[in-house]
Each structure stands twice: as structure tokens, then as C-alpha cells.
């Protein structure tokens, strides 16, 4: 059973913002999920005393967690028959405990290459304290309507 609406190439327009953007506050539960899910037990991701000794205000979530958040943004948008072909993300600033992250995207290009109907998308994470923290981009392959 498909619980997500399927996105088709014909329904996408350049400049379109992704309607699947969402917000996630970083709480202690978020920290626990990110550490246990990635098995990255480095102290900067969960130990406040260690973080302060290293000059960080709070523990921060790690790269794999950001990738998962942006992956969710895209997969929720393209539906089950869409395919993520390319993915790139940068980690420019850290998202720390008590920040609120928002994942967003915008279509930058729509084109056909061979038999594939492709869409390029700028994707990013921003937070309530620093603005843009993790810019990226991706290419998706979408089905066409019959």
C-alpha cells in the first residue's frame, strides 16, 4: 500500500519549493536517537562536559544524521516510484542541542537525459540560531504519467 502521494515529472516546475519541508527540535531524545542510530559514540555527540571542555556550547548531531534528515525530505517528496540518483551535502555549521532544525528544498532544474526524467534540487538544513548550516543538492529520477 502506497501511503505517500506519488510525484510525477510532469507535476514539477523549476523554482518550486518542496512541500515536504519539516522542522525538528534537537532534544536529548534526538541526541540519543542520533547516537544510537549511527553507533557514533564520540563524546562530542552526547557528553555536555566534554563539549564544554572542547569549546562547544552543547553536544551536536553528526553528519550521518543530517544525511538521513535530507534523505527523508527527498524520499517523502518523490514517493515510492521516485529514485534518488545523486546526493551531495556539506557540513558548514553544527546543529546543537536545543537548536531547531528545518529541512527544506527547491527545484533548480528539470530535464530529460536519455530515457530518464530528472530533477535537480537544492536541499538544505537551517536552524533557528545560525541560519543555513548544511547546504546540498541532489538529482532524482521521477516516473512519467502514462
C-alpha positions in Angstrom: 0.0 0.0 0.0 1.4 3.4 -1.0 0.8 5.8 1.8 2.6 8.7 0.1 1.3 10.6 -2.9 3.4 9.7 -6.0 5.2 12.6 -7.6 5.4 12.6 -11.4 7.9 14.5 -13.5 5.1 16.4 -15.2 4.0 17.8 -11.9 7.3 19.5 -11.1 8.3 23.1 -12.0 11.7 24.8 -11.8 11.7 27.2 -8.9 9.1 25.1 -7.0 9.7 24.8 -3.2 9.4 21.3 -1.8 6.1 20.9 0.1 7.7 18.3 2.4 9.9 20.6 4.4 9.7 19.9 8.1 11.1 21.1 11.4 12.9 19.1 14.1 13.9 20.4 17.6 17.2 18.9 18.9 16.3 17.5 22.3 18.1 14.9 24.5 15.9 12.3 22.8 17.1 13.5 19.4 20.7 13.2 20.6 20.0 9.7 21.9 18.4 8.6 18.6 21.3 10.1 16.5 24.0 8.4 18.6 22.3 5.0 18.9 21.2 5.0 15.3 24.6 5.8 13.8 26.6 4.0 16.6 28.8 7.1 16.7 29.6 7.3 20.4 32.2 10.1 20.1 31.8 12.3 23.2 31.1 15.5 21.3 27.7 13.9 20.3 26.4 13.3 23.8 28.6 14.4 26.7 28.0 18.1 27.7 31.1 18.3 30.0 33.4 17.1 27.2 31.8 19.5 24.8 32.3 22.5 27.0 36.0 21.5 27.6 36.4 21.4 23.8 34.8 24.8 23.4 31.4 23.7 22.2 28.3 25.0 24.0 26.4 21.8 23.7 26.6 18.3 22.1 25.8 18.3 18.4 24.3 15.8 15.9 26.6 14.2 13.4 26.9 14.0 9.6 25.0 10.7 9.1 22.0 12.1 11.0 21.9 15.2 8.7 22.1 12.9 5.6 19.2 10.9 7.0 17.1 14.0 7.5 17.7 15.3 4.0 17.1 11.8 2.6 13.7 11.8 4.4 12.9 15.2 2.9 13.6 13.9 -0.6 12.0 10.5 -0.3 8.8 11.9 1.2 8.6 14.3 -1.8 9.3 11.9 -4.6 7.2 8.9 -3.5 7.9 5.2 -3.8 8.4 5.2 -7.5 10.9 8.1 -7.5 14.6 7.3 -7.3 17.4 9.4 -5.6 20.2 9.3 -8.2 22.8 11.7 -6.8 23.2 13.3 -3.3 25.7 15.9 -2.0 25.6 17.7 1.3 28.1 19.9 3.1 28.5 20.3 6.9 29.3 24.0 7.4 28.0 24.6 10.9 26.8 22.4 13.7 23.3 21.8 14.9 23.4 21.5 18.6 21.2 20.5 21.5 18.3 23.0 21.9 18.6 24.2 18.3 15.6 23.8 16.0 16.5 22.5 12.5 14.3 22.9 9.4 14.9 20.8 6.3 14.0 22.5 3.0 14.4 22.2 -0.7 13.8 23.9 -4.0 13.7 22.6 -7.6 16.6 24.1 -9.7 16.3 22.1 -13.0 14.0 19.8 -14.8 15.3 17.8 -17.8 15.3 14.6 -19.8 18.6 12.6 -20.2 18.3 9.5 -22.3 15.2 7.7 -21.0 15.4 9.3 -17.6 13.2 12.2 -16.5 15.4 14.1 -14.0 15.0 16.9 -11.5 17.9 18.7 -9.7 17.0 20.0 -6.3 18.9 22.3 -3.8 18.4 20.9 -0.4 19.5 22.3 3.0 19.2 22.4 6.7 18.9 25.6 8.6 18.5 26.3 12.3 16.9 29.0 14.4 20.2 30.4 15.7 22.6 30.2 12.7 20.5 30.1 9.6 21.9 27.8 6.9 24.0 25.0 8.3 24.1 22.2 5.8 23.6 23.1 2.1 23.4 20.4 -0.5 21.9 19.2 -3.7 20.5 16.1 -5.3 19.2 14.6 -8.6 16.1 12.5 -8.6 14.6 10.3 -11.3 10.8 10.6 -11.5 8.2 8.5 -13.2 6.1 10.0 -16.0 2.4 9.8 -16.4 1.0 7.2 -18.8 
